[in-house]
């Protein structure tokens, strides 16, 4: 029988092992999300042989379902009661293995018919089903995990530090997944066998999916067992504000969306991550069709972005403690906007300039990881001050809900735009087709002007975000005063 956690003061600093275990919880979701962002659309069109319009529709349906199940899991995790495991951990424990399994199943290419048209619709139905299942289990492990942040600590600066550990693992996992992809792709190259059968890249993705599935599940258990005592200790201190009776779901939605700082955070996060997602999905096409490089050369470019983001994450964390979250966001976004806009003007052969822009983008991408998520716990305390309840799951869920709905539309339009521009999907076991100029132009617009516009809008929203370090300190002071009064009654 495990020992009952003893109450501990929230002022007790987080130790390194707790921060490390917490960060490990984002390793698996980061690796899977990174590979899906960079490879899945390309896999659908150039390995499975799907029309880009159908491929974009698959991604849209998956994201819409992902958005729908977020508030459901958020509310249910808020209402979960377990003396041994608390509110969040049961979801992570039971969702971890199905999460890894359904990730692997996305990289199969089943054959439903010898007729290409019929087979397209069979593949469409299969990938929609597996996408729905994967996104369900992804939410089951990731949403309760993200809602742990305010349960671990209430300190303004410590939350930024904790978030930096989380995204250190997140970016590190993203880089690791790309390195593994490069190694596996080199070992399992596409070929035509002597018997005339064809491996047009399916084996590469199957092996990669299996390896990442295993590596994504194990750290989730490290997170659970490495942070459990701290969270349950903190819960023992915070029970006066953690009410057992929840408001009706529609009322929780209204409260979340009536929180003005929360709306700014939603907008900031949506804009920055729409830019990330669109760039990630289009960059393989950009490298091949615009820069005229090899299919897997985009991995090195992506590693340059994410490697820079990983190194800068801790620099931005330190600067955030000194100058505040808004100032750090402005610094990083300014460099990212310049880099993103510059991609539109790149010409074939400008390889050095391409890598310079990738490094500049990495400076900004790290702030997109760090700043919005470190703002959410501050917003939750605004709601607690106004309502007397803590609903972490609701706020995290609706932040991701609106962001994913936007991504769903964005990815659908991206696939539809490629199809409308005359993009030619690859026929399995055939050479890569030459794209028409209209398709190359659409790819350039998708990687340059569109993400740049979103980043500029996010920068404007960050300027008006109202919670500064001083305002947050005042909110915490009022909350402590109210808890003291409640304890005295």
C-alpha positions in Angstrom: 0.0 0.0 0.0 1.5 3.4 -1.0 2.0 5.9 1.8 -0.5 8.7 2.2 1.1 12.0 1.0 1.6 14.5 3.8 0.5 18.2 3.2 3.4 20.4 2.2 3.5 24.1 1.8 3.1 25.5 -1.7 6.0 27.8 -1.0 8.4 24.8 -0.9 10.4 25.0 -4.1 10.0 22.3 -6.7 13.0 19.9 -6.8 14.8 19.0 -9.9 13.5 15.4 -10.1 9.9 16.6 -10.0 10.5 19.1 -12.8 12.3 16.4 -14.8 9.5 13.9 -14.3 6.9 16.5 -15.2 8.8 17.4 -18.4 9.0 13.8 -19.4 5.2 13.7 -19.6 5.3 15.7 -22.8 7.9 13.6 -24.5 5.6 11.1 -26.1 2.8 13.5 -27.2 5.6 15.8 -28.6 7.2 13.0 -30.6 3.9 11.7 -32.1 2.5 15.2 -32.8 5.8 16.3 -34.4 5.9 13.3 -36.8 2.2 13.7 -37.7 2.7 17.4 -38.3 5.7 17.0 -40.6 5.1 13.7 -42.2 1.4 12.7 -42.2 0.1 14.9 -45.1 3.2 14.0 -47.1 2.7 10.3 -46.2 -0.9 10.4 -47.4 -0.1 12.0 -50.8 3.4 10.5 -51.6 3.3 7.1 -50.0 -0.3 6.0 -49.6 -1.1 7.8 -52.9 -4.1 9.8 -51.6 -5.4 12.8 -53.5 -4.3 16.0 -51.5 -8.0 17.0 -51.1 -8.9 13.8 -49.4 -5.7 13.9 -47.3 -6.6 17.4 -46.1 -10.1 16.2 -45.3 -8.8 13.3 -43.2 -6.6 15.8 -41.2 -9.6 18.1 -40.8 -11.9 15.4 -39.5 -9.2 14.2 -37.0 -8.6 17.7 -35.7 -12.3 18.5 -35.4 -12.8 15.3 -33.3 -9.7 16.2 -31.4 -11.2 19.6 -30.6 -14.6 18.1 -29.6 -13.2 15.6 -27.2 -11.0 18.1 -25.4 -13.7 19.8 -23.4 -15.3 16.4 -22.7 -12.1 15.0 -21.2 -11.4 18.3 -19.5 -14.7 18.3 -17.6 -14.5 14.6 -16.8 -11.0 14.9 -15.5 -12.1 17.9 -13.3 -14.8 15.6 -11.9 -12.6 12.5 -11.5 -12.1 11.6 -7.8 -9.5 9.1 -6.7 -7.9 9.1 -3.2 -4.9 7.2 -4.6 -4.4 8.9 -7.9 -6.2 12.3 -7.8 -8.0 13.8 -10.8 -5.6 13.6 -13.7 -3.4 10.5 -13.3 -6.1 7.7 -13.9 -6.6 9.2 -17.4 -2.8 9.0 -18.2 -2.4 5.5 -16.8 -5.2 3.9 -18.7 -4.8 5.9 -21.9 -1.0 5.5 -22.4 -0.9 2.1 -24.2 -3.8 2.6 -26.6 -2.3 6.0 -27.4 0.9 4.3 -28.6 -0.9 1.5 -30.5 -3.2 3.8 -32.4 -0.2 6.0 -33.4 1.4 3.0 -35.0 -1.7 2.0 -36.9 -1.7 5.4 -38.7 1.3 4.3 -40.7 -0.2 1.2 -42.3 -1.2 1.3 -45.9 -3.9 -1.4 -46.3 -5.0 -2.5 -49.7 -8.9 -2.5 -50.1 -9.3 -2.9 -53.8 -7.3 -3.2 -57.1 -9.3 -0.4 -58.5 -7.4 2.9 -57.6 -10.6 4.9 -57.1 -12.2 2.4 -54.8 -9.0 1.9 -52.9 -8.8 5.7 -52.3 -12.1 5.7 -50.5 -11.2 2.6 -48.5 -8.0 4.3 -47.4 -9.9 7.4 -46.6 -12.3 5.5 -44.3 -9.4 3.7 -42.6 -7.4 6.8 -41.9 -10.4 8.7 -40.6 -11.3 5.9 -38.2 -7.7 5.5 -36.9 -7.3 9.2 -36.7 -10.4 9.5 -34.5 -9.2 6.7 -32.2 -5.7 8.2 -31.9 -6.9 11.7 -31.2 -9.2 10.3 -28.5 -6.3 8.6 -26.6 -4.0 11.5 -27.3 -6.4 13.8 -25.4 -6.8 11.2 -22.6 -3.1 11.4 -21.8 -2.2 14.9 -22.9 -5.0 17.1 -21.6 -4.9 15.9 -18.0 -1.1 16.2 -18.1 -1.2 19.8 -19.2 -3.7 20.5 -16.4 -1.2 19.4 -13.8 0.8 22.6 -14.0 -1.3 24.8 -11.6 -1.7 21.8 -9.3 2.0 21.4 -8.9 2.9 25.1 -8.1 1.2 28.5 -7.9 4.5 30.5 -8.1 4.5 32.8 -11.1 8.2 32.3 -12.0 8.3 28.6 -11.0 5.5 28.0 -13.5 7.6 29.5 -16.2 10.5 27.2 -15.1 8.2 24.2 -15.0 6.9 25.0 -18.5 10.5 25.3 -19.7 11.2 21.8 -18.5 8.0 20.6 -20.2 8.9 22.1 -23.5 12.6 21.2 -23.1 11.4 17.6 -23.3 8.8 18.5 -26.0 11.4 20.1 -28.3 14.0 17.5 -27.4 11.5 14.8 -28.2 10.6 16.5 -31.5 14.3 16.6 -32.4 14.8 13.0 -31.4 11.9 11.9 -33.5 13.4 13.6 -36.5 16.8 12.1 -35.9 15.3 8.6 -35.6 13.3 9.3 -38.8 16.5 10.1 -40.6 18.3 7.0 -39.3 15.4 4.7 -40.1 14.8 6.2 -43.6 18.5 5.6 -44.3 18.3 2.0 -43.2 15.0 1.2 -44.9 15.2 2.9 -48.3 12.4 2.5 -50.8 13.1 -0.2 -53.4 11.6 -2.6 -55.9 12.3 -6.2 -55.1 13.4 -8.9 -57.5 9.9 -10.3 -57.4 8.5 -7.1 -58.7 6.8 -6.0 -55.5 7.4 -2.5 -54.3 8.4 -0.9 -51.1 7.7 2.8 -51.9 8.4 3.9 -48.3 5.8 2.1 -46.3 8.4 0.0 -44.4 10.2 3.2 -43.4 7.1 4.6 -41.8 6.0 1.3 -40.2 9.4 0.9 -38.5 9.4 4.6 -37.4 5.8 4.3 -36.1 6.7 1.2 -34.1 9.8 2.7 -32.5 8.1 6.0 -31.7 5.0 4.2 -30.3 7.1 2.5 -27.7 9.2 5.6 -26.8 6.1 7.7 -26.4 4.4 5.4 -23.9 7.2 4.8 -21.3 7.8 8.5 -20.3 4.1 8.9 -19.4 4.6 6.4 -16.6 7.7 8.3 -15.4 5.7 11.5 -15.2 2.9 9.8 -13.2 5.1 8.2 -10.6 7.6 11.1 -10.5 5.1 13.9 -9.8 2.3 12.1 -8.0 3.4 12.9 -4.4 3.9 16.6 -5.2 0.4 17.0 -6.8 -1.4 15.1 -4.0 0.5 17.1 -1.4 -0.5 20.3 -3.2 -4.1 19.1 -3.4 -4.2 18.6 0.3 -3.4 22.3 0.8 -5.8 23.5 -1.9 -9.0 21.7 -1.0 -10.9 24.8 0.0 -10.8 26.1 -3.6 -11.3 22.7 -5.3 -15.0 22.4 -5.0 -16.6 19.0 -5.6 -19.7 20.3 -7.2 -19.2 21.5 -10.7 -21.3 23.9 -12.6 -23.3 22.7 -15.6 -21.2 22.3 -18.7 -22.8 25.2 -20.7 -22.3 27.5 -17.8 -18.6 26.5 -17.6 -18.2 27.3 -21.2 -19.7 30.7 -20.7 -17.5 31.5 -17.8 -14.4 30.3 -19.7 -15.2 32.5 -22.7 -16.1 35.5 -20.6 -12.6 35.6 -19.1 -11.0 38.4 -21.1 -7.3 37.4 -20.4 -8.2 33.8 -21.5 -9.5 35.0 -24.8 -6.2 36.8 -25.5 -4.2 33.6 -24.6 -6.5 31.6 -27.0 -5.7 34.0 -29.8 -2.0 34.1 -29.1 -1.8 30.3 -29.0 -4.0 29.8 -32.0 -2.0 32.2 -34.2 1.4 30.9 -33.3 0.5 27.3 -33.6 -1.4 27.7 -36.8 1.8 29.2 -38.2 3.8 26.2 -36.8 1.3 23.6 -38.2 1.0 25.0 -41.7 4.7 25.4 -42.0 5.4 21.9 -40.7 2.9 20.3 -43.1 4.1 22.2 -46.2 7.8 22.2 -45.6 8.5 18.8 -47.2 6.8 19.9 -50.3 8.7 23.2 -50.2 12.1 21.5 -49.9 11.3 19.1 -52.8 9.3 21.2 -55.2 10.7 24.7 -54.6 14.3 24.2 -53.3 14.7 21.1 -55.5 16.4 19.0 -52.8 15.9 15.4 -51.8 12.8 14.2 -50.0 14.4 13.8 -46.6 16.5 17.0 -46.7 13.8 18.8 -44.9 14.6 16.9 -41.7 17.9 18.8 -41.4 16.1 22.1 -41.8 13.6 21.1 -39.2 16.3 20.0 -36.8 18.0 23.4 -37.2 14.7 25.1 -36.2 13.9 22.9 -33.3 17.5 22.6 -32.1 17.7 26.4 -31.9 14.3 26.5 -30.1 15.6 24.0 -27.5 18.7 26.0 -26.8 16.8 29.3 -26.6 14.0 27.9 -24.4 16.1 28.3 -21.2 17.4 31.7 -22.3 13.8 32.9 -22.8 12.8 31.4 -19.5 15.5 33.4 -17.7 14.6 36.6 -19.7 10.9 36.0 -18.8 11.7 36.0 -15.1 13.6 39.3 -15.6 11.4 41.2 -18.1 8.1 39.4 -18.2 6.3 37.0 -20.6 5.0 39.7 -23.0 8.5 41.2 -23.6 10.0 37.8 -24.3 7.2 37.0 -26.7 7.8 40.2 -28.6 11.5 39.5 -28.9 11.1 36.0 -30.3 8.2 36.7 -32.5 10.0 39.6 -34.2 12.8 37.3 -35.4 10.3 34.6 -36.4 8.2 37.0 -38.5 11.3 38.1 -40.5 12.4 34.5 -41.0 8.9 33.3 -42.0 8.4 36.1 -44.5 11.9 35.4 -46.0 11.0 31.8 -47.0 8.7 33.1 -49.7 11.6 34.8 -51.5 14.1 31.9 -51.3 15.2 30.6 -54.6 16.7 27.1 -55.5 20.4 27.1 -54.5 20.1 29.5 -51.6 20.8 26.7 -49.1 22.9 28.8 -46.7 20.3 31.5 -46.4 17.6 28.8 -45.9 19.4 27.5 -42.8 20.0 31.0 -41.5 16.2 31.6 -41.7 15.6 28.3 -40.0 17.8 29.3 -37.1 16.1 32.7 -36.8 12.7 30.9 -36.8 13.9 28.7 -34.0 14.3 31.8 -31.8 10.6 32.6 -32.1 9.3 29.0 -32.1 10.7 28.5 -28.6 8.6 31.5 -27.3 5.5 30.0 -28.9 6.2 26.8 -26.8 7.0 28.7 -23.6 4.8 31.8 -23.3 1.2 30.9 -24.0 1.2 27.8 -21.9 2.8 29.6 -19.0 0.0 32.2 -19.2 -2.9 29.7 -18.8 -2.4 29.0 -15.1 -2.5 32.8 -14.5 -5.8 33.0 -16.3 -7.2 30.1 -14.2 -6.5 32.1 -11.0 -8.4 35.1 -12.5 -11.4 32.7 -12.8 -10.9 31.4 -9.3 -10.9 34.9 -7.9 -14.1 35.6 -9.7 -16.0 32.3 -9.1 -14.3 30.6 -6.1 -13.8 27.4 -8.1 -10.8 25.9 -9.9 -11.6 24.4 -13.3 -8.1 23.8 -14.8 -9.4 21.1 -17.2 -12.1 23.4 -18.6 -9.7 26.2 -19.4 -7.0 23.9 -20.9 -9.6 22.1 -22.9 -11.2 25.2 -24.4 -7.9 26.7 -25.2 -7.0 23.6 -27.2 -10.6 23.3 -28.5 -10.7 26.6 -30.4 -7.1 26.2 -31.5 -7.7 22.8 -33.0 -10.9 23.9 -34.7 -8.9 26.6 -36.4 -6.1 24.1 -37.3 -8.8 21.7 -38.8 -10.0 24.4 -41.2 -6.4 25.4 -41.9 -5.2 21.9 -42.8 -8.3 21.2 -44.9 -7.8 24.5 -46.8 -4.1 23.6 -47.2 -4.9 20.2 -48.8 -7.7 21.7 -50.9 -5.5 24.5 -52.0 -2.8 22.1 -53.2 -5.4 20.1 -55.1 -6.9 23.2 -56.6 -3.4 24.4 -57.6 -2.9 21.2 -59.6 -0.6 19.3 -57.2 0.2 15.9 -58.5 0.1 13.1 -55.9 2.7 10.4 -56.2 1.5 7.1 -57.7 2.8 4.3 -55.5 6.1 2.8 -56.8 6.5 5.5 -59.4 9.1 8.4 -59.5 8.2 11.7 -57.9 6.1 13.8 -60.4 7.2 17.2 -61.5 4.8 19.8 -60.0 3.3 22.5 -62.2 4.2 26.2 -61.5 0.8 26.8 -60.0 1.4 24.2 -57.3 4.9 25.5 -56.5 3.4 29.0 -56.2 0.7 27.7 -53.8 3.4 26.0 -51.7 5.4 29.3 -51.5 2.3 31.2 -50.4 1.5 28.6 -47.7 5.0 28.7 -46.2 5.6 32.5 -46.4 2.7 35.1 -46.4 0.1 33.0 -44.6 2.1 32.1 -41.4 3.6 35.6 -41.4 0.1 37.1 -41.2 -0.9 34.9 -38.3 2.2 35.7 -36.4 1.6 39.4 -36.8 -2.0 39.0 -35.5 -0.6 37.1 -32.5 1.8 39.8 -31.7 -1.0 42.4 -31.6 -3.0 40.2 -29.2 0.1 39.8 -26.9 0.5 43.6 -26.7 -3.0 43.8 -25.2 -2.7 40.8 -22.8 -3.6 42.3 -19.4 -1.9 40.1 -16.8 1.6 41.3 -15.9 3.8 40.0 -13.2 2.5 42.7 -10.8 -1.1 42.0 -11.6 -0.6 38.3 -11.0 1.0 38.9 -7.6 -2.0 41.0 -6.6 -4.4 38.2 -7.7 -2.5 35.6 -5.6 -2.6 37.9 -2.6 -6.4 38.2 -2.8 -6.8 34.5 -3.2 -4.6 33.8 -0.1 -6.6 36.3 1.9 -9.9 34.7 0.9 -8.5 31.2 1.8 -7.4 32.4 5.2 -10.9 33.8 5.9 -12.5 30.5 4.8 -10.2 28.6 7.1 -11.0 30.8 10.1 -14.8 30.3 9.6 
